[in-house]
Amino acid sequence: MRIDPFGLERWFAEHEHEADIMLAESGIRSLDASRFDLDPGKLGYVIPTNGDPEFRASVGDRYDRSADEVLFTCGTQEANFLTFLSLLGDEDAVGGNGETAGVGSGTHAVVVTPTYQALHAVPDAFGDVTRVELEPPEWELDPEAVADAACDDTAVIVVNNPNNPTGQYHDEAAMRAAYDVAVDHDAYLLCDEVYRLLAEEPQPPVASYGAHGISTTSLTKAYGLAGLRFGWIAGPEPVVERAWRWKDYTTISPSLFGQHVAKQALGRREDRILSENRELAADHRERVAAWVDDHDLDWLDPVGVNAFVTVPDGFDDAEEFCRTVVEEASVVLAPGNLFGFPNRFRIGFGLPSEELEDGLDRVGRVIEGHAPGTDSPATTGGDA
């Protein structure tokens, strides 16, 4: 088995620690730990290791699922990884009808891209992947293209909704049509919904659609609690049970601190947290929209705190642009070639407002300094 290097993480590792401003982060600004009770008692394992049963039942209610249809994980990354292992990396992989199916009947994944690299690289390491590309400028999900890509060997159809990096929020009709394709092929629709609750009017989660729906998410992006590393899988019990078996070989149990704070974040504090974060996202979206317009760039008005913006004139591609920005302005952006689109870059606008404004100003000066007809670029770093 071979896994491709995670391009985005390697890019961050190269630039993030030295730069002043991280304008490529895909989540909302982090909440202060002082808002929560941080004393979980004795620092043992979470028992049972799939998570507190009452808490799993509470989370399951959000999906019309039982406690046994929820598994707590170390963020959405582990949730997706364990799900792929369960569906593609196991010789007793679980078919969509809830019965076990041999590996020969489920080694293929259909993945809607562009998307977070792990959503196509991991299933590609375990089996075969057919990508269904979203097309700019609208990046709309085409269920017919998904149906054309599916085959008898398809085990899972993978969608990230709202989408990272484009910010497109595929409508419920398109998502249910993709679900029907999964049903037709006795497969599953896996939806990474980590940005769903940043929408003003969130759609029903895919795990609530029926027996073939799986939702993965965490408290990282919408709640501003990335450091908890707390997420979950919600879906059919045979899939969740198999994912739990795999989890015994990864993190064993969820974080005790993570579960302790997650209970608070999903309790009486939840409405206030989400209200604050949606307000911040909406305000920052307006600021970035004005900035995009001022610099004659193009984007799809996004849901969430990510946008996929066209590369400005004066640069060959996104990587050249983003390297110039980090070198001259000490601001990190994500080049679109990491998502398969070298003519765009990802910008994240969930960071604190002052940092966002400073970052936009710096990047704006780089764009202006390299515009066609400009003699020499200006140095735009904070103290340079």
Disulfide bonds with the S-S distance in Angstrom:
none
